[in-house]
Amino acid sequence: MTLALADTFGSDLVKGIGAILLYGVVGLLLMLVGFYAIDWTTPGKLSSLVHRGLPNAVIVTASGMLSMAFIVVVAIFNSASDLTEGLITSLVYGLLGIIVQVLAVRLLEWATRIDVGSTIESEKFAPASIVVAAAHIALGLVVAVGIS
């Protein structure tokens, strides 16, 4: 029994590794943009509140990051098969998804009249943080499916 590899195996492997690294960079950039978009549009400095260990800030931030991850993963998954086009469409769809996500969450928070600022700055668990977290995750899923 002979194990034979295709003539293009090595170059295909290198291209695949390169694609993984490039999509990883795009994903990381989108996640950073997503975090700062959530931080910028949420009352208070989330990173500082999370660092202080405030439970509601942690819940809201974690759910926001999960929602951004849904959007980024679907944007990458649905990107074009050509690497360059795929990276560009991932970036564009990911950025648009982040914008829509942030606007939708803020609109929902406004409609429900939740005082997000005082909720995330509280040192005690506030049930409203679960509502905000659920809104982040639910709208992240909706936006992600919209990308597909």
C-alpha positions in Angstrom: 0.0 0.0 0.0 1.4 3.3 -1.0 0.5 6.6 0.5 0.6 9.2 -2.3 -0.1 12.9 -1.8 -1.4 15.2 -4.5 1.3 17.2 -6.3 -0.3 20.4 -4.9 -0.6 19.2 -1.3 2.2 21.3 0.0 1.1 24.6 -1.6 -2.5 23.9 -0.7 -1.5 23.4 2.9 0.5 26.6 3.0 -2.4 28.5 1.4 -4.8 27.0 3.9 -2.6 28.0 6.8 -2.3 31.5 5.4 -6.0 31.8 5.0 -6.6 30.7 8.6 -4.1 33.3 9.8 -5.6 36.1 7.7 -9.2 35.3 8.7 -7.9 35.1 12.3 -6.6 38.6 12.0 -9.8 39.9 10.4 -11.8 38.2 13.1 -9.7 39.7 15.9 -10.0 43.2 14.3 -13.7 42.8 14.1 -14.0 41.6 17.7 -11.9 44.6 18.8 -14.1 47.0 16.8 -17.2 45.3 18.2 -15.9 45.6 21.8 -15.1 49.3 21.4 -18.4 49.9 19.6 -20.2 48.4 22.6 -18.0 50.3 25.1 -18.4 53.6 23.2 -22.2 53.3 23.0 -22.8 52.0 26.6 -22.8 54.5 29.5 -19.7 54.1 31.6 -16.3 52.7 30.7 -17.0 49.0 30.3 -13.4 47.8 30.4 -12.9 49.7 33.7 -16.2 48.4 35.2 -15.3 44.8 34.1 -11.8 45.2 35.6 -13.4 46.3 38.9 -15.4 43.1 38.8 -18.9 44.7 38.7 -21.2 41.7 37.9 -23.7 43.5 35.7 -20.9 45.1 33.6 -19.3 41.6 33.2 -22.6 40.1 32.1 -23.4 42.9 29.6 -19.9 42.9 28.2 -19.7 39.1 27.9 -23.0 39.0 26.1 -21.9 41.8 23.8 -18.8 39.9 22.9 -20.8 36.7 22.2 -23.1 38.7 20.0 -20.2 40.1 18.1 -18.6 36.7 17.7 -21.9 35.4 16.1 -21.7 38.2 13.6 -18.0 37.7 12.8 -18.3 33.9 12.5 -21.2 34.1 10.1 -19.6 36.9 8.1 -16.5 34.8 7.7 -18.5 31.6 7.0 -20.5 33.3 4.3 -17.6 35.0 2.6 -16.6 34.5 -1.0 -14.5 31.4 -1.8 -11.7 33.5 -3.3 -9.4 34.5 -0.4 -9.1 38.2 -1.2 -12.8 38.6 -1.9 -13.6 36.5 1.2 -11.5 38.7 3.4 -13.0 41.9 2.0 -16.6 40.6 2.3 -15.9 39.3 5.8 -14.6 42.7 6.8 -17.5 44.6 5.2 -20.3 42.3 6.4 -18.7 42.1 9.9 -18.4 45.9 10.2 -22.0 46.5 8.9 -23.2 43.7 11.3 -21.5 45.4 14.2 -23.1 48.8 13.4 -26.5 47.2 13.1 -26.1 45.2 16.3 -25.1 48.2 18.4 -27.9 50.4 17.0 -30.5 47.6 17.5 -29.4 47.0 21.1 -29.4 50.7 22.0 -32.9 51.0 20.4 -34.2 48.0 22.4 -32.7 49.4 25.6 -34.4 52.7 24.9 -37.7 51.1 24.2 -37.6 49.0 27.4 -36.5 52.1 29.4 -33.7 50.2 31.1 -31.2 52.5 32.7 -28.1 50.6 31.5 -25.7 53.1 33.0 -26.8 52.6 36.6 -27.4 48.9 36.0 -23.8 48.2 34.9 -22.3 50.5 37.5 -24.1 48.7 40.4 -21.9 46.6 42.7 -24.8 44.2 43.2 -26.4 41.9 40.7 -29.3 43.6 38.9 -31.7 41.3 37.0 -32.0 44.0 34.3 -28.5 43.1 33.2 -29.8 39.7 32.1 -32.4 41.4 29.9 -29.7 43.6 28.3 -27.5 40.5 27.9 -30.4 38.6 26.3 -31.0 41.5 23.9 -27.3 41.5 22.9 -27.3 37.8 22.2 -30.7 37.7 20.5 -30.0 40.6 18.3 -26.5 39.3 17.5 -28.1 36.1 16.3 -30.6 38.1 14.2 -28.0 40.2 12.6 -25.7 37.2 12.0 -28.6 35.3 10.2 -29.2 38.5 8.2 -25.6 38.3 7.0 -26.2 34.8 5.7 
